[in-house]
Amino acid sequence: MEQTDALIIQYLAGNISPKERAFLLVWLEENEENRVYFRSLKDAYDLGRLEFDSRESRVKSQWQKFVRTVPEADLRGKWKTAGFSFLRYAAVFVSGLLSLYLISDFSGKVRSDGMADTRIETGIGDKSKVTLPDGSLVWVNSCSSVVYGDLSGGDERSVYLQGEAWFEVKTDRQRPFLVRTDRLTYRVTGTSFNIYAFEDEDETSIALLEGSVTVEQGAKSRVLHPGERLVYNRTTDRFTVKNADVNLLSSWRRGEFVIDNMTFDELANRLQRLYNVEFIFENQEIRKESFGGTLRDFDSLETVMKVIKTSIPVNYRIEENRVYIR
């Protein structure tokens, strides 16, 4: 196994030392090819399809050259002088190591049979993929949580979501699968869909790839069909349904964030969760500006802001963990 592959796997598994982590991050800074290679391994790892073959390592020579040409003292200097800006960039990679509770027993929620439910919780810039006890798959996006029981008994399978997640539900027509959020319940028997439901945002949505979903709110319900996206606005208490490219909306699973006509206000909410920063709008009108494009997990906040600036008339300054928009 090549040293690059070994370090990347150690990072993904949460088994990397601070020195190795610093070395890996500086290597990622070297060029885009290194970052593309990292992304390809991470995507395979997240999807459970990672198989290593040292003969196929595309960056062996680059890595060895990097090791020879970067003295340890220089590496330490680069790491120390990079400052908070680089740490913000690095947080996209190391947040998985900083989240100590990705998958854990949730002792605060105990069922009537005395068994604790399981909680999947992700940190800033992190994602997690889990196979549920009934065989369904769930990808949990940044700053989100899913809580579930054993899902093996009873007349239905219930999970509780806060944040964003992609579900691939194993078909069981006798026992519907329910995703419960703070305002809505989504009822399915077997299907694939993406739910966006953060409690601190006005809008929550679901985009359906295949199958069907019944969206329930008290006595009211709506049926959603493949290729449709339903948005519920908490302030107006209204539903809207539109056609949507569901694969684009769930592109975050592949390490990309595809934005289609999103307001800067909505984008800022997502960037705050990805980079652990707070947006301060000194110019309130800029919140309404719309933006479109593709961002990647490995783009630094500085890179993201420069991309945004090319599309909408925005000026900004970054001070520690705050982004001022004027």
Secondary structure, 3 states (H helix, E strand, C coil): CCHHHHHHHHHHCCCCCHHHHHHHHHHHHHCHHHHHHHHHHHHHHHCCCCCCCHHHCCCHHHHHHHHHHCCHHHHHHHHHHCHHHHHHHHHHHHHHHHCCCCEEEEEEEECCCCCEEEEEECCCCCCEEEECCCCCEEEECCCCEEEECCCCCCCCEEEEEEEEEEEECCCCCCCCEEEECCCCEEEECCCEEEEEECCCCCEEEEEEEECCEEEEECCEEEEECCCEEEEEECCCCEEEEEECCHHHHCHHHHCEEEEEEEEHHHHHHHHHHHHCCEEEECCHHHHHCEEEEEEECCCCHHHHHHHHHHHCCCCEEEECCEEEEC
